[in-house]
Amino acid sequence: MTSPILITGAGQRIGLALAQHFIAAGQAIIVTYRTRHKTIDDLAQQGAICIAADFSDDTAIAEFIKELKSHTGSLKAIIHNASSWDCEANNPDSATLFDNMMRIHAKTPYLINLACSELLQCYYEQYHQPADIIHLTDYVVDTGSPKHLAYAASKAALDNLTKSFAAKYAPQIKVNAIAPSLIIFNEDDDEAYRAKTLKKSLMGIEPGCREIINSVDLLLNSHYITGRSLPVDGGRHLK
């Protein structure tokens, strides 16, 4: 097996699109999922290694890392996509919400990066080019969010980890972030919400997952970009 790319949270939306992209390109992948949708069965039939992982506590994270290492001795890249859009309005237990957001978006990538650095180092030693870690953060890292306070704080923590890990692992491993705003709507988003959201960016479109795929490919193909966050926000920062 060639060195695979690990994608967390690949059962739907951006994670699924990335997984399908790499399979089509002939790139070996390992994906994680929390709920086994039919999409995971499809990925498995196409050759992906699919590992159930909810990252609910330190033990679950450690068990995932152990299983991951049983499948491969090296990794070309880790793409941290697993995420939760929970917010204060939907979760009155603020303490639990904050802990959950920090665990999913910051602690899990932190522990996986530390534990799997040796797998990425093996790729560097074998191919004489850097391996990659890519964190999927969010546009709100720079702005905050009054409706998603804990979420925004946890994504900001992940953005900061991007800089720290980039300095720690260079030059063998490049570490970057991608910070999107709207990429794809949810099926249940109503027309009023869609219209309001589209007006927040200069480009005024729902760009689709291809924008993230292109951004990931850019970072993977570069031998020089590290410690940076790539904004994919349609010029929203200028509105």
C-alpha positions as CSV (number, residue, x, y, z in Angstrom):
1,M,0.0,0.0,0.0
2,T,1.4,3.4,-0.9
3,S,1.4,6.1,1.8
4,P,-2.3,7.0,2.3
5,I,-3.9,10.3,3.1
6,L,-5.9,10.4,6.3
7,I,-9.2,12.3,6.2
8,T,-11.2,12.7,9.4
9,G,-15.0,13.1,9.1
10,A,-15.3,11.8,5.6
11,G,-18.9,10.5,5.6
12,Q,-20.5,13.6,4.1
13,R,-20.1,17.1,2.6
14,I,-16.5,18.3,2.3
15,G,-14.8,15.2,3.8
16,L,-16.7,13.0,1.4
17,A,-15.9,15.2,-1.6
18,L,-12.2,15.0,-0.7
19,A,-12.3,11.3,-0.3
20,Q,-13.9,10.8,-3.7
21,H,-11.4,13.2,-5.3
22,F,-8.4,11.2,-4.0
23,I,-9.9,7.9,-4.9
24,A,-10.5,9.1,-8.5
25,A,-6.8,10.2,-8.6
26,G,-5.6,6.8,-7.5
27,Q,-4.5,8.0,-4.1
28,A,-4.8,5.6,-1.2
29,I,-6.9,7.0,1.7
30,I,-7.9,6.2,5.2
31,V,-11.1,7.9,6.4
32,T,-12.9,8.2,9.7
33,Y,-16.6,8.4,10.3
34,R,-18.9,8.8,13.2
35,T,-22.1,7.5,11.6
36,R,-21.9,4.8,9.0
37,H,-23.8,6.4,6.1
38,K,-24.1,4.5,2.8
39,T,-21.4,6.8,1.5
40,I,-18.9,5.0,3.8
41,D,-19.9,1.7,2.4
42,D,-19.3,3.1,-1.1
43,L,-15.9,4.4,-0.1
44,A,-14.9,1.0,1.3
45,Q,-16.0,-0.7,-1.9
46,Q,-13.7,1.7,-3.8
47,G,-10.7,0.7,-1.6
48,A,-10.7,3.2,1.2
49,I,-9.9,2.0,4.7
50,C,-12.8,3.3,6.8
51,I,-12.4,3.5,10.6
52,A,-15.3,4.3,13.0
53,A,-14.2,7.1,15.4
54,D,-16.3,9.5,17.4
55,F,-13.4,11.2,19.2
56,S,-15.6,11.4,22.3
57,D,-12.9,11.2,24.8
58,D,-9.1,10.6,25.2
59,T,-9.6,6.9,25.2
60,A,-11.5,6.9,22.0
61,I,-8.8,9.1,20.4
62,A,-6.1,6.8,21.6
63,E,-8.0,3.7,20.3
64,F,-8.3,5.3,16.9
65,I,-4.6,6.1,16.7
66,K,-3.8,2.5,17.6
67,E,-6.1,1.2,14.9
68,L,-4.8,3.7,12.3
69,K,-1.2,2.5,12.9
70,S,-2.3,-1.1,12.4
71,H,-3.2,-0.2,8.8
72,T,-0.2,1.8,7.7
73,G,3.4,2.6,8.6
74,S,3.4,6.0,6.8
75,L,1.1,8.8,5.9
76,K,1.4,11.3,3.0
77,A,-1.0,13.7,4.7
78,I,-3.5,14.2,7.5
79,I,-6.5,16.4,6.7
80,H,-8.4,17.4,9.8
81,N,-12.0,17.8,8.6
82,A,-14.1,16.3,11.4
83,S,-16.2,19.1,12.9
84,S,-19.4,20.0,14.7
85,W,-21.6,23.0,14.1
86,D,-23.2,22.9,17.6
87,C,-24.0,26.3,19.1
88,E,-25.2,28.0,22.3
89,A,-28.8,28.3,21.1
90,N,-29.0,24.6,20.6
91,N,-27.1,23.5,23.7
92,P,-28.0,25.2,27.0
93,D,-25.1,23.2,28.8
94,S,-22.4,25.8,28.0
95,A,-19.7,24.0,29.8
96,T,-20.2,20.7,28.0
97,L,-20.6,22.6,24.7
98,F,-17.3,24.4,25.1
99,D,-15.5,21.2,26.1
100,N,-17.0,19.3,23.1
101,M,-16.0,22.0,20.6
102,M,-12.4,22.2,22.0
103,R,-12.1,18.4,21.9
104,I,-13.3,17.9,18.4
105,H,-11.6,20.9,16.8
106,A,-8.4,21.3,18.8
107,K,-7.6,18.5,21.1
108,T,-8.2,15.7,18.6
109,P,-6.0,17.2,15.9
110,Y,-3.4,18.0,18.5
111,L,-3.2,14.5,19.8
112,I,-3.3,12.9,16.3
113,N,-0.6,15.2,15.0
114,L,1.7,14.4,18.0
115,A,1.0,10.6,17.8
116,C,1.2,10.3,14.0
117,S,4.2,12.6,13.3
118,E,6.4,9.4,12.9
119,L,4.1,8.2,10.1
120,L,4.5,11.5,8.3
121,Q,8.3,11.4,8.9
122,C,8.4,8.0,7.2
123,Y,6.8,9.5,4.1
124,Y,9.5,12.2,4.1
125,E,12.3,9.7,4.5
126,Q,10.9,7.5,1.7
127,Y,10.1,10.1,-0.9
128,H,12.4,13.0,0.1
129,Q,9.6,15.5,0.0
130,P,7.6,16.9,2.9
131,A,4.4,15.3,4.2
132,D,1.4,17.5,5.1
133,I,-1.0,18.3,7.8
134,I,-4.0,20.4,6.8
135,H,-6.4,21.8,9.4
136,L,-9.9,22.8,8.2
137,T,-10.7,25.9,10.3
138,D,-13.2,28.6,9.5
139,Y,-13.7,32.2,8.4
140,V,-14.8,33.1,12.0
141,V,-11.3,32.5,13.3
142,D,-10.6,36.2,12.4
143,T,-14.0,37.6,13.2
144,G,-15.5,35.7,16.1
145,S,-19.1,34.7,16.1
146,P,-21.8,35.9,18.6
147,K,-24.0,32.9,17.7
148,H,-21.2,30.2,17.8
149,L,-18.9,31.4,20.5
150,A,-17.5,28.0,21.5
151,Y,-17.2,26.9,17.9
152,A,-15.3,30.0,16.9
153,A,-13.0,29.8,19.9
154,S,-12.1,26.1,19.1
155,K,-11.4,26.8,15.5
156,A,-9.2,29.7,16.5
157,A,-7.3,27.3,18.7
158,L,-6.8,25.0,15.7
159,D,-5.6,27.9,13.7
160,N,-2.9,28.7,16.4
161,L,-1.9,25.0,16.4
162,T,-1.2,25.3,12.7
163,K,1.6,27.8,13.4
164,S,3.0,25.8,16.3
165,F,3.1,22.5,14.5
166,A,4.5,24.1,11.4
167,A,7.5,25.4,13.4
168,K,7.8,22.1,15.3
169,Y,7.8,19.8,12.3
170,A,9.6,21.8,9.5
171,P,11.0,20.9,7.1
172,Q,9.8,17.3,7.0
173,I,6.1,18.2,7.5
174,K,4.3,21.2,6.2
175,V,1.4,22.3,8.3
176,N,-1.3,24.7,7.0
177,A,-4.9,25.6,7.4
178,I,-7.8,26.3,5.1
179,A,-10.4,28.8,6.5
180,P,-13.6,28.7,4.5
181,S,-16.8,30.6,4.9
182,L,-19.9,29.3,3.0
183,I,-19.0,26.3,0.8
184,I,-22.2,24.3,0.5
185,F,-25.6,24.8,2.0
186,N,-27.4,22.2,4.0
187,E,-30.4,20.6,2.3
188,D,-32.8,22.1,4.9
189,D,-31.6,25.7,4.6
190,D,-34.5,27.8,3.5
191,E,-34.4,30.3,0.6
192,A,-34.4,33.4,2.9
193,Y,-31.3,32.0,4.8
194,R,-29.6,31.2,1.5
195,A,-30.2,34.7,0.0
196,K,-29.0,36.4,3.2
197,T,-25.9,34.2,3.4
198,L,-25.0,34.7,-0.3
199,K,-25.0,38.5,0.2
200,K,-22.2,38.2,2.8
201,S,-19.5,37.7,0.3
202,L,-18.3,39.7,-2.7
203,M,-18.6,36.8,-5.1
204,G,-22.2,36.0,-4.0
205,I,-22.2,32.3,-4.9
206,E,-22.3,28.8,-3.3
207,P,-18.9,27.7,-4.5
208,G,-19.1,24.0,-3.8
209,C,-16.6,21.5,-2.5
210,R,-14.3,21.9,-5.5
211,E,-13.0,25.1,-4.0
212,I,-11.7,23.2,-0.9
213,I,-10.4,20.3,-3.1
214,N,-8.4,22.9,-5.2
215,S,-7.1,24.5,-2.0
216,V,-6.0,21.1,-0.6
217,D,-4.3,20.2,-3.9
218,L,-2.5,23.5,-3.9
219,L,-1.1,22.9,-0.4
220,L,-0.2,19.3,-1.1
221,N,1.7,20.2,-4.3
222,S,3.6,23.1,-2.7
223,H,7.1,22.4,-1.2
224,Y,7.3,25.8,0.3
225,I,4.0,26.9,2.0
226,T,3.8,26.2,5.7
227,G,2.4,27.8,8.8
228,R,-0.3,29.6,6.7
229,S,-4.0,29.8,6.6
230,L,-5.6,29.9,3.2
231,P,-8.8,31.9,3.2
232,V,-11.6,30.6,1.0
233,D,-14.3,33.2,1.7
234,G,-15.3,34.8,-1.6
235,G,-14.0,38.2,-0.4
236,R,-16.3,38.2,2.6
237,H,-13.6,40.0,4.7
238,L,-14.2,43.1,2.5
239,K,-18.0,43.3,2.9
